[in-house]
Amino acid sequence: QVHLVESGGGSVQPGGSLRLSCQASGDILSLGGVGWYRQTPGEQRELVAAVTNSNSTYYKESVKGRFTISRDDAKNTVNLQMNSLKPEDTAIYYCNGVGAIVARIGWGHGTQVTVSS
């Protein structure tokens, strides 16, 4: 069973940047694809970006052109570069697989991103 740990969150001003990292305890390729999700209080967790084993990517419309997801299979990591951050990007960010595997992997602690002036 692969476990995932998120890091890299923090507090930035609007327009700032952060780079999140998702570290897998084992072969990240075994997941078939990795997604970054975010959740705010009272809201459902939503998929923000995802990357497949063949490096196809998906982005939520509101982050297109600002966020970039990338993977380093040698290091078993998936990163999320977030630029031009907006207050509405404030959330706890989590990484997980995509689809049915999400429930099997479970959710970690996430990493807090706060965008505020």
Backbone torsions as a table, in degrees:
resi	resn	phi	psi	omega
1	GLN	NA	123.8	178.9
2	VAL	-85.0	133.8	175.0
3	HIS	-108.7	147.0	-177.4
4	LEU	-120.1	137.7	179.3
5	VAL	-128.1	127.4	-179.5
6	GLU	-95.3	148.2	175.6
7	SER	-154.4	168.7	173.2
8	GLY	105.1	-2.6	-179.9
9	GLY	-70.4	175.5	178.9
10	GLY	169.5	-168.5	178.9
11	SER	-112.7	129.4	179.2
12	VAL	-138.4	162.6	175.2
13	GLN	-83.6	158.9	175.2
14	PRO	-53.5	136.9	-176.7
15	GLY	91.9	-9.4	-179.5
16	GLY	-79.0	-178.7	-177.1
17	SER	-131.8	151.5	171.8
18	LEU	-144.0	154.1	176.7
19	ARG	-124.7	115.4	178.9
20	LEU	-93.8	148.4	178.5
21	SER	-128.2	139.5	177.4
22	CYS	-119.1	112.7	-177.9
23	GLN	-103.4	124.1	177.8
24	ALA	-93.2	144.7	-179.7
25	SER	-78.9	-12.3	179.9
26	GLY	-143.3	-154.7	-176.5
27	ASP	-67.7	108.1	-176.4
28	ILE	-67.9	-23.1	178.0
29	LEU	-64.5	-23.7	-179.1
30	SER	-66.9	-16.3	-179.8
31	LEU	-78.3	-22.1	-179.9
32	GLY	82.7	-16.0	-178.5
33	GLY	170.2	151.1	-178.4
34	VAL	-132.4	139.5	179.0
35	GLY	-124.9	151.8	169.0
36	TRP	-104.2	130.8	-178.6
37	TYR	-122.1	162.4	174.2
38	ARG	-143.4	155.8	-178.5
39	GLN	-145.6	136.1	173.1
40	THR	-113.5	158.2	-177.7
41	PRO	-54.7	130.7	177.7
42	GLY	81.4	-0.8	-178.7
43	GLU	-115.9	159.0	175.8
44	GLN	-77.0	150.1	175.4
45	ARG	-65.7	137.4	-178.5
46	GLU	-126.2	149.2	177.6
47	LEU	-80.5	126.5	-177.9
48	VAL	-100.1	-43.5	-178.6
49	ALA	-156.5	153.6	178.8
50	ALA	-149.7	154.7	177.6
51	VAL	-138.7	136.7	179.3
52	THR	-90.7	174.6	177.5
53	ASN	-64.3	-23.8	178.7
54	SER	-95.6	12.6	176.0
55	ASN	70.4	20.0	167.6
56	SER	-74.4	143.8	-175.4
57	THR	-124.3	157.0	174.4
58	TYR	-133.3	140.9	175.1
59	TYR	-134.3	138.7	170.1
60	LYS	-62.0	142.3	-174.0
61	GLU	-52.8	-41.4	-173.5
62	SER	-71.4	-11.0	180.0
63	VAL	-112.3	-2.9	-179.8
64	LYS	-59.4	135.2	-179.9
65	GLY	85.1	-10.9	179.5
66	ARG	-115.2	-35.1	-178.7
67	PHE	-106.8	145.2	175.8
68	THR	-134.3	124.1	177.4
69	ILE	-99.4	139.5	179.9
70	SER	-146.9	158.2	-178.9
71	ARG	-128.7	149.0	174.5
72	ASP	-127.9	93.5	-173.9
73	ASP	-66.3	-28.8	178.9
74	ALA	-64.7	-32.1	-179.3
75	LYS	-101.5	0.0	-178.6
76	ASN	55.6	44.1	179.5
77	THR	-128.0	152.1	170.8
78	VAL	-129.4	126.1	-176.6
79	ASN	-109.2	155.3	174.9
80	LEU	-130.0	107.2	176.7
81	GLN	-87.0	121.8	-176.8
82	MET	-117.2	115.2	179.0
83	ASN	-114.7	165.1	178.4
84	SER	48.6	49.1	-175.4
85	LEU	-65.9	146.0	-179.1
86	LYS	-120.3	157.0	178.0
87	PRO	-54.4	-33.1	-179.7
88	GLU	-72.2	-5.9	173.7
89	ASP	-83.3	-7.9	179.6
90	THR	-60.8	125.1	-177.2
91	ALA	-178.8	172.8	166.3
92	ILE	-91.5	128.9	-177.1
93	TYR	-104.9	134.0	-179.4
94	TYR	-126.5	153.3	169.3
95	CYS	-116.6	153.3	-179.3
96	ASN	-166.5	178.4	172.1
97	GLY	-72.2	-166.3	178.7
98	VAL	-129.5	134.8	178.1
99	GLY	87.5	-145.2	-172.4
100	ALA	-61.6	-25.7	-176.3
101	ILE	-70.6	-17.3	-176.3
102	VAL	-56.7	-46.3	-177.9
103	ALA	-66.2	-34.6	-178.5
104	ARG	-70.7	-38.9	-179.6
105	ILE	-74.7	-41.3	-177.9
106	GLY	83.7	174.1	-176.2
107	TRP	-107.2	138.5	175.7
108	GLY	-87.1	-161.5	-177.8
109	HIS	-79.2	-20.5	-177.6
110	GLY	75.8	179.2	177.5
111	THR	-137.2	132.4	-174.4
112	GLN	-80.8	131.2	173.2
113	VAL	-118.1	124.2	178.8
114	THR	-125.4	124.0	179.4
115	VAL	-116.9	111.8	-174.6
116	SER	-156.8	146.3	176.1
117	SER	-93.1	NA	NA
